[in-house]
Amino acid sequence: GVGCGPLASRAPPSHRPDEPGAPMTTRSNVFILSLRQQVIFPAIRTSITIPPQKFSDLCDFCEKHDKTHVGVAALKPTSAGAEEPYHVGTYCRIASHAQSTSKVGDKEVSVVTLSIEGQTRFRVQKFTQTAPFHVATIDLLEERDASEASAEVKALMQGVQQKVTELLNEASPQGGAGGALKNFFGNSKRVRWP
């Protein structure tokens, strides 16, 4: 990958003001990455692809403000036909990056893939810059009580398990995994996800 300031493999200091868990819940000068048709959630590590110019802007910004975190928000259409970031998103730590090229039609296109870790949800207090990229002051949102969330997740998980069981039973007259699902996944007993 291309090294640039805080995005290179430098370890962050232990008590930075922009880390989750710090006493402050407001963060200023947060670079907002806007994504189309992709939502990032807390406690998830994923990869996103951004254009080289946005990556260059991000590197310069992180270097100037000594940042290793960004805000990630989905884009919403406006009444004027343009797009703008939602005011709620996920505060993420940049874990790593890699640059690559891919072919689009007959042109080589360079892209940068960022590996990011969702930390916590945020709400934009105010945008302090909107061009050439968005910068905001944000409020980190408190997570709900763990036991309350745990009960909700458990109920959701049980509901999903029940629906999957019903789907499997509908897919095969014998009640086993077969029928439409077997055809969908082929004869392999092991499914490989991309």
N, C-alpha and C positions, 0 to 999 in steps of 0.2 A: 504493500500500500504506500501511498504518498504520505510522508510525515509532515505534520503541521501543528506546532505548538501543543496545546493541551490534548489534541486528538492523537498525538503520538503516544508511545507507551509509558508516559510519565505517570507515576502514582500520585493521586490527589492528596493534599494534606488531610489530616484526620478530622478536623472540625471546621469545614468550610461553611460559609454562610449560605451557600446555594444547595446544600445537601438536605434531603429529607431527614427529619429527626432533629434538625436544628431548632432552637426555640422560636425563631421567627417563622411566620406562616406566609409572609409576603415576600415575593422575589421580584427584583427589578432587573431591567436589561436582560430579558429572556428572549432568545431567538425563537421565533415561532415557525416551525416547519408545517406547511399546509399540504395535506395529502388528499388526492381524489380517490373516492371509493375504497378507503382503507381507514380503519379505526384501530388505534393502539390502546391496550388496556393495562392497568397496573399489574405488576407481578408477571408480566409476559416479556420474554425476550424474542425479538423478531428482527427481520431485515427489511429495510425500505430502500428503494432506488430513487436517487435524485440526480438532476442534471449537474454536470461539472461546474457550471457557473454558480449554482446555488451552493455547491460544496465549497467552492472558493470563498464565497461570501461568508459561509458558516465558519470556515477555518479562520479567516481574518477576524471575524467577530469574536470567536472563542479565544483567540490569541490576545486581542485587545482587552477583553473583559475577564480573562482568566476563567473561562467557563468550561465545564465538561457535561453540562445538562442543557437540554432544549425542551421547549414545549411543542407537542405534536397535536395538531387539530385537523379535523376533517374540513373539507371545503363545502360551503353551501352556496347555491345559486342566489343571486340578488334579483330584485325586480328590474334592474337595468340590464339584465342578461349577463352580468359578470359573475365572478365568484369571490367569496371572501371566507376567511376561516371562522368556524364557529367560536363562540366565546368560552366554551368548555372543551378541555382536551386532557392529555396526559403528559405529566412532567417526566421526562425520560433521561437516563444517563446514556451517553454515547460510549458503547463498549469497544467498537472497532470499525474500521472502514476498509474497503477494497475498491480499486478502480478497474474497469474492464471495458471492452468494446463489444458491441453486438451489431449485427447487420440488419438494417431496416430497408427493405427493398434492395437497391444496389448501393446504398450508402453505409459507411461504417459510422456508428454512433457511439460516443464515449459516455459511460454512465458510472456513477459512484454508488456502491451499496454500503449503507450504514447498518451496523448491528446495534440495536438500541434495546434498553431495558426499561420498561414502564415502571415508574416509582410510585406516583400518586396522581389523582385527578387534580385539575386546576380550573379556575375561572379567571378570565381576563378582567382585570380591574380597569385598565386602559391601554390602548395601543399608543406607544410613544413614537413609532415609526411604521409606515406602511409601504414605503418604496425605498430601494429596490426589493426589500424583504420586510417582513413584519417583525417588530420588536415590541414587547409588552411588559407591563407590570402585572404580575399575576398573584392570586391568592391560592395557596394550596388548600385543597378541601380535605377535611377530616374524614377518615374512614369510619363507617358505622362500627358499633360494638361487635367484637369478633363472635361472641356467642349468638347474637341476633343474625349476623351474616351466615354463620355456620348452619343454623337451623334452616335458613332460607335456601342455602346451597344444597343441603341434604334433601330437602323437599323437592327441589328442582331436579336433582340427580335421580331420585326415585321416580319422578314423573317421566324423565327421559328413558330410564331403564324399562319402564312399563311400555312406553311407546315403541321402543326397539323390539321388545318381546312380541308385541302385537304385530309389528311389521314382519318379523320373522315368521310368525305363525300364519299370516296372510300370504306370505310369499311361497310357502310350501304346504301342500295339502297334508303331508305327513307330520307337519308341525316342526320339522327340522330346518336347518339353514339350507335353503336350496332355491328352486324357482327363479324368480327375477333377480334376486340378490346373487345367486350362484352365477347366473349368466353375466351379471354386471361385473363381478370380480373375477370371472374366469374360473378355471379349475384349481387355481392355487389356493392352498389353505392359508397362506400368509399374504396379507395385503401390504404392499410397500407404498407409503405415501410420499409424494414428491417433496 
